[in-house]
Amino acid sequence: MKNKVKAKKINKSRSLITTVILIAGFILLFIFMLISITQGAAAIPLSTVIEAFTNFDRDNSSHLLVMDMRLPRIIGAAFVGSGLAVAGALMQGMTRNPLADTGIMGLNSGAGLAVAICFAYFKGASYFQIVLVSFLGAAIGAAMVYIISNLVPGNNHPMKLVLAGATVSTLLSALSQGIALNSNVALNVTFWTMGSVAGTNWNQIKLALPVIVTAFIGSVVISRGVSAISMGEEVALGLGVKIKLIKFLGTMFVVLLAGTSVAIAGAVTFIGMIIPHFSRFLVGPDYRLIIPVSAVLGALLLVTADLFSKTFSPPTELPVGAVIALLGVPVFLYFARKQKGDL
């Protein structure tokens, strides 16, 4: 009886913390998005930004810059960051692997190869077709990683997936570069490889938004099952969780989130690894809380990183993928060290 009362208190406390984090996260996200709209190669006063929203004038170049370039860019950054963070949370929960990330697990490189093939051999492809091909590439990349990791002895050691992911990512990235050089589309492919939201436009947002939102809602729906699986499949079976169904749906949502994100921003890695760990530290092991918190914090991280990338040394911009990697590599090394052991 005492344990049940204690558990209820802990759950209530975590729910309250989650609510506070979500509210604070949304406020900070709005502030940084607003700041980001004003900053860039040419600074725009906040009053002009507000005027562009309230009294848009198509003949005003500053209004056009705000509405047609900076606003879709920052919305794209928010949704890509959110999508990658939720995808990483799902992967970590379903595989029980703290090192899981869309970049490390082959999804980004698979989607990148698919995009490179589109650029090289299907130059008239629409953005919708590129997104569809990205989904297929992400799925193939993930499948290759899981197949190779299963061929390596060592039970379910987390480093198996990481090593398989590194192998597959290197192979697919090399193929992407080879296709790019052979077809004279190296510049376009390099843009995707480095990761950037600079070229995001409204057509991309209109296509990507429904996919990311749908996959996010689906992730929340299966979050209870993911929580159970993260505690072990025997526990999940004891709780009546349909493990195969949850893993199938979860994998589909991960592919949708990763494929769409790569189609918008290219290969941005480490968000899916960093943010779920931070969310888990803040709200505990329940994925019903981890997923929404990861979505908000992932959006906040990429929006902040994009702001830094374009204000560090204007008018030159740093690739946002490189900015994220500066944070991600030390975190990866930390968790890899914790998982050291014989395969």
Sequence and secondary structure as in RCSB ss.txt:
>XXXX:A:sequence
MKNKVKAKKINKSRSLITTVILIAGFILLFIFMLISITQGAAAIPLSTVIEAFTNFDRDNSSHLLVMDMRLPRII
GAAFVGSGLAVAGALMQGMTRNPLADTGIMGLNSGAGLAVAICFAYFKGASYFQIVLVSFLGAAIGAAMVYIISN
LVPGNNHPMKLVLAGATVSTLLSALSQGIALNSNVALNVTFWTMGSVAGTNWNQIKLALPVIVTAFIGSVVISRG
VSAISMGEEVALGLGVKIKLIKFLGTMFVVLLAGTSVAIAGAVTFIGMIIPHFSRFLVGPDYRLIIPVSAVLGAL
LLVTADLFSKTFSPPTELPVGAVIALLGVPVFLYFARKQKGDL
>XXXX:A:secstr
 HHHHHHHHHHHHHHHHHHHHHHHHHHHHHHHHHHHHH SSS   HHHHHHHHHS  TT HHHHHIIIIIHHHHH
HHHHHHHHHHHHHHHHHHHHT TT  TTTTTHHHHHHHHHHHHHHH TT  HHHHHHHHHHHHHHHHHHHHHHHH
HSSSTT HHHHHHHHHHHHHHHHHHHHHHHHHHT HHHHHHHHH   TT  HHHHHHHHHHHHHHHHHHHHTHHH
HHHHHT HHHHHHTT  HHHHHHHHHHHHHHHHHHHHHHH    SHHHHHHHHHHHHH S HHHHHHHHHHHHHH
HHHHHHHHHHHSBTTB   HHHHHHHHHHHHHHHHHHHT S  
